Amino acid sequence: VSMGGTSLLFTSIAFGIILSVSKDVEEYGSKKIIVGEIPAMG
C-alpha cells in the first residue's frame, strides 16, 4: 500500500511540476523572443 501511495504521490507531484515548468517556459520563451529581438535590431 505504501508503495502504491508513494507512486501515486510522486506521479501527482511530477505532473504538477511539469505543468508549472511548461507555463514558465512558455512565458519565458515569449519574453526572451521579445527582449532578444530588440537588441538584435539595434
N, C-alpha and C positions, 0 to 999 in steps of 0.2 A: 504493500500500500504506500509506504514512504517513497519507494522508487517511482511509482506512478505519479504520486503527488508532486515529487520533485521535478519530474519530467514535465508535467503539465505547467508547473510554476515557471520553470526555465523557459518553456515554449512561449508562455504569455509574456514574460519579461523580454525575451528576444524579439518577439513580434512588436511589442511596444517600442523598443529601441529602434528597430528597423523603420517603423513609421515615423518616429521623431527625426531620425537621421535623414530619411527621404525628404521630409519637409524642409529641414535645414539646408540640405544640398540644393534643392530647387531654389530656395530664397537666396542662398549664397551664390549660386550659379547666375541668377538674374542680375544680382548686384555686381558680380565680378565682370560680367559682359558689359554692363552699362558703364561702370567705373573704368574698365580696361580699355574701352574704345576711345574714350575722350583723350587720354594722354597719347594714344597711338596716332590720333588725327593731328594732335598738336606737334 
